[in-house]
Amino acid sequence: MRRLALFFVLTGILTGTEYYVDASAGDDGNSGETSAAAWRSLDKVNAAQFRPGDRVLFRAGQTWRGQLVLSSSGAEGAPIVVDRHGEGPRPRIDAGGRFDDAVRLYNVEWVEVRNLEVTNTGPEAAERRGVHIFVDNFGTARHIVIAGLYIHDVNGTNKKKDNGGIIFRTNGNRTPSRFDGLVIERNIVWRVDRSAIAAQSYHWPRTRWFPSLNVVIRDNYVADIGGDGIVPWATDGALIEHNIARDCNRRANTYNAGIWPWSTDNSLFRWNEAAFTRTTLDGQGFDSDYNSRNTIFEYNYSHDNEGGFLLICTPGQRNESENIGNLGTIARYNISRNDRARIFHVSAAERTLVHDNVVYVGAGLDVQMLLLTDWSGWADGLTFRNNRFYVDGLARYGHAVGRREDGTYDIGAGNGRARGVVFEANQYFGRHEGRPDDSSGVVSGERPPLAWDCDVPEFDPARPDRFDEYLEAHRSWMTRLFEAQFGKPGTDEKSPASVDRQNQGTSRPSPVFSADRSR
């Protein structure tokens, strides 16, 4: 396939052919090259060998029952594109629970799948996915785009994380394999089990480290999710930007969170909203997890998550040749509002910096502002600087002295065996129990009035036609929210796209979306 792609690049034949698919008026005996001579079935599409630049166009408003499989690769500058044509709702691929994957991309590159509706509901829960992108002993798969899909009602099993909405996977036990330029954007993922957008990789341990590059997960809305919301694995430099994750961890009854990395380097999470994550088995809006270093969370909005705002964790005792731990996490310019249980939960992470965040604890809430726990080890190097803690309820600080079956902790005073925990120049308003020493901090019994707009734009995923309008409204609202808290940037300040990941200081990136939303 790669030789074929190279032939077309060298000969300059990159324009491609448009193939039309019409479930009601098509015929598989047709050429497919005009809407009047359209193909009819998924079987015809799946059996075809497409060339670089080809486009496969499903007629809007129609339904195909079965599985869509793309097994051809495009070329640089000439991807193979699956899209819709005509007016009306997205073309619907309904796997009906008869296939593990409703849409399957296996060992392909330079492909784009756009503007489809995808569902996969069987009579009972089983391993199922909406979209499965899998590179298996392939090498590096370049330029794969999944955009504008409406994925819903996938009743996968909550016993496994690697099924649900959009799953991207790499296996390289013979040939190291990864993605370079995987983009997942502007998708709706609703009512799926277990994961909304998640990965799995053979290359997660450092002994087999071959991370995917230039992974972008942007502008997605995920809601009513059995387990995790958005979870990249085995990536270096992933950008997770302006996603909305709501009502995650609804049915799995085990450890899940809203938006988080697992075994990644240099991940940037910004402008995301995570809300209403369920349970206290984790249950945080955000998490910086296992075998990850230099993770940045900035300008994210976390609210009403039952487990809290941010978990930062790794096992302290580990095989360091496989798991380097959790190193250098930075959380800055984020807002946590009315999160429950524990706002910051830190376990065995090293060199963590939490600065210039705003936390609001509502009336009647009793939370652990900082919980330090022992996961075969304790935190080593944790700095809280220039944060503002507004508490109308009660905020506690300390270390775990007991753990309950529901994942919550009994808290004792002090830092336990955590080392290098420093608080400096933070502002504390309201009731704080066990407040740490902070010689340069500001303490006040009453909080000042809060000038912010908490009227979050709402979206009904049953009305996917309104999604673009909602995304733009949500972006504008987030810009106003963060400017109200952190001010407008000066002309000498960096934009989020040019953040220095190694900068452990407190210089402020711009709290506005750049016009160019590419990396």
Number of C-alpha atoms within 10 A of each C-alpha: 15 12 8 13 21 15 14 19 17 9 8 9 13 20 15 17 17 17 21 26 31 26 20 14 12 19 18 17 11 14 14 24 16 14 20 15 19 25 27 22 19 20 14 14 20 15 12 13 11 21 23 28 24 21 25 21 22 30 25 22 17 17 18 20 17 20 24 22 19 22 18 24 31 31 24 17 13 22 26 28 23 20 22 23 18 13 9 12 16 26 26 22 24 22 25 17 24 16 19 21 29 28 26 20 22 18 20 24 29 24 30 20 23 21 22 24 24 29 30 31 23 17 9 9 15 19 21 29 35 35 27 24 22 24 24 22 16 20 17 22 23 22 22 26 20 22 21 23 27 27 29 26 21 33 27 29 23 23 16 15 23 25 32 38 36 26 24 22 23 30 19 18 12 10 12 20 26 29 27 18 20 26 19 23 22 23 27 23 29 25 24 33 35 33 34 37 25 25 24 20 24 20 24 21 20 17 11 14 17 22 26 26 19 19 23 21 24 24 25 26 24 30 26 23 30 29 31 30 33 25 23 28 26 28 29 22 19 26 24 27 22 25 27 24 28 25 25 36 32 23 17 22 16 19 15 29 33 36 28 27 28 23 28 27 21 19 25 23 25 23 26 27 25 28 28 26 36 29 27 25 18 28 32 38 38 32 26 30 24 20 25 28 26 24 27 21 25 25 28 26 24 28 24 21 33 23 30 35 34 29 24 25 28 29 21 22 13 13 12 13 10 15 20 19 23 30 25 22 27 25 23 24 23 26 23 25 22 24 27 26 27 30 30 22 23 28 25 25 29 24 19 24 20 22 25 22 23 20 23 21 23 17 11 10 16 18 25 25 26 22 25 30 26 20 16 12 17 25 28 20 18 21 16 19 22 20 22 20 23 27 26 20 17 19 25 22 23 22 26 19 14 11 12 8 8 12 15 17 20 13 19 17 15 16 20 16 14 21 14 14 16 14 21 18 17 20 19 22 18 18 21 22 13 15 18 18 10 16 10 13 16 14 17 12 13 13 17 10 7 10 9 12 12 10 8 12 14 10 15 11 19 10 8 18 14 12 20 13 10 16 21 12 14 20 19 14 17 25 16 17 22 23 16 15 17 17 13 14 15 10 8 8 13 16 16 20 16 11 16 11 16 12 10 16 10 14 11 18 21 24 26 20 16 11 6 7 9 9 11
